[in-house]
Amino acid sequence: MSWEPVIGLEIHVQLKTRTKMFCRCAVGALDDPNTRTCPVCLAHPGALPVPNEQAVEWTIRLGLALGCEIAERAVFHRKHYFYPDNPKGYQISQYDEPLCINGRVRLPGAEGAEEIGITRAHLEEDAAKTLHVGGAEGRIHGATASLVDFNRGGTPLVEIVTEPDIRSAEQARRFLQLLRQTVVELGISDAEMEKGSLRFDVNVSVRPAGSDELRTRTELKNMNSFAFAARGIEREIERQIAIYESGGEIEQETLHFDPNREDAPPLRSKEEAEDYRYFPEPDLVPIEPLREWSLEELRAELPESPSARLERVLGTGLDLRDAEALSTEPARVTLFETIREAGVEARPAATFVLNEVTRHQVDPARIDGAELAKVLRERDQIPREALDAAVAASASEGFSAEAYLQERTVADASELDPVIDRVLSENEQQVEAYRGGKEGLLGFFVGQVMRETQGKANPKVVNERLREKLSAGVE
């Protein structure tokens, strides 16, 4: 039997507001432990929460970027559960009336774009951080003690929940990367996984290919690496298929994937909504986004989405790898498109931006692309040193291609032939080896000629003349 994975994601994004979600404590999860706290975020009796307006607005912006509907009325709820890092005994979150619902995100790929549904994006407060002592890499398994740092408790946190529309570990990885890029470019979060400001849980099930049923799922908890997430998903897919094919059944549970051991031991039984005993937060009034914000104005302020940018770049004929590499930085795409508009084909333009511009550590946002394209179009007619110098100077004020275009290469065969003949006569052993079938030595001869001419010889003409002269001695 052929099996099909069914994957959904829950992504948690810490917002980089100045203060916490329901109090005026400065956000400082990485500051000295337990120095960013107050009676509100520590849940002292009588302390009352006050929502962070900036966090609400940023969540609305994110919802618009994800194609969501913005609710007329959003309500904060108490989500009850006990953990050592949850001082209230409940979390202020949103349940059946979240800020953002029913979104769609296009995920461009080599075979076209897939649409991933967004069930909801809701705003809540983050928990504190439990530090496990004595375990491997701070993980709970094998730890001998645990400490709690309450600095992170109360930090604004957006949870984005997808529909179960993802069908492979690779697709999940690419969607997570695209979502992170979206969040960063909106300017609402640094989304740094190593610092915990972006975390995600993965829900995985499998079903017979062609079926539309939703079978029992398991959850891989607190993933903080795209590569680890993909490996964890692949491992869980294999595990579930093996259980079904041996006649077993999947238990709904939360797993803790250990990337070092390629193992995912059970953490706890998977909770359902009723386990949390949600009820409206009595100390907070409902939010009415459509009355308090202009969605038209917020939508007009959104930058181009990474999804749309990637789809446009793929439309130029580039392969997915190069298109994704370009699209990770908007300025790269702008430079690439400027160079293309100046008459350079897509592939060499992309290679130039990704390799040459990056190698010279030049800021693509500051480059005069139209001027640099003039140099690039003539790269076969100017020395390599001139091209390198042009790239290095391309971000400087008043950059002009003219000075670099004047340094033409030597292309006249009457000037090159004596140099080529001398190189061949001085390397008779390599000449015989080439004529004996080692054609890779052509690069050696080209290099020798370029050295003799101090890089001023036209490489294309040198190649042609070398081939002619080397083949002349072969019967």
Salt bridges, closest charged atoms under 4 A:
GLU4 OE2 - ARG167 NE 3.92
GLU4 OE1 - ARG207 NE 2.78
ASP31 OD2 - ARG36 NE 2.77
GLU57 OE2 - ARG61 NH2 2.95
ASP96 OD1 - HIS77 NE2 3.49
GLU97 OE1 - ARG73 NH1 2.97
GLU115 OE1 - ARG104 NE 3.30
GLU115 OE2 - ARG106 NH1 3.98
GLU124 OE1 - HIS122 NE2 3.09
GLU125 OE2 - LYS88 NZ 2.97
ASP126 OD2 - ARG152 NE 3.55
ASP126 OD1 - ARG199 NH2 2.92
GLU159 OE1 - HIS12 NE2 3.59
GLU159 OE1 - HIS122 NE2 3.31
ASP165 OD2 - ARG104 NH1 3.73
GLU170 OE2 - ARG173 NH2 2.40
GLU185 OE2 - ARG309 NH2 2.58
ASP190 OD1 - LYS16 NZ 3.54
GLU192 OE1 - LYS195 NZ 3.17
ASP201 OD2 - LYS221 NZ 3.06
GLU213 OE2 - ARG215 NE 3.19
GLU219 OE2 - LYS221 NZ 3.98
GLU219 OE1 - LYS270 NZ 3.03
GLU236 OE1 - ARG235 NH1 3.35
GLU236 OE2 - ARG239 NH2 2.75
GLU262 OE2 - ARG231 NH2 2.46
ASP263 OD1 - ARG235 NH2 3.54
ASP263 OD2 - ARG261 NH2 2.96
GLU271 OE2 - ARG268 NE 2.78
GLU281 OE1 - ARG78 NE 2.88
ASP283 OD2 - ARG78 NH2 3.53
GLU288 OE1 - ARG291 NE 2.69
GLU292 OE2 - ARG291 NH2 3.95
GLU301 OE1 - ARG61 NH2 2.76
GLU304 OE2 - ARG312 NH1 2.19
GLU311 OE2 - ARG106 NH2 2.62
ASP319 OD2 - ARG347 NH1 3.96
GLU324 OE2 - ARG174 NE 2.63
GLU329 OE1 - ARG332 NE 3.58
GLU337 OE2 - ARG312 NE 2.63
GLU356 OE1 - ARG359 NH2 2.81
GLU356 OE1 - ARG384 NH2 2.63
GLU371 OE2 - LYS374 NZ 2.69
GLU378 OE1 - ARG408 NH1 3.20
ASP388 OD1 - ARG359 NH2 3.04
ASP388 OD1 - HIS360 NE2 3.85
ASP388 OD1 - ARG384 NH2 3.10
ASP417 OD2 - ARG465 NH2 2.69
ASP421 OD1 - LYS469 NZ 2.99
GLU452 OE1 - ARG422 NH2 3.45
GLU468 OE1 - ARG465 NH1 2.42
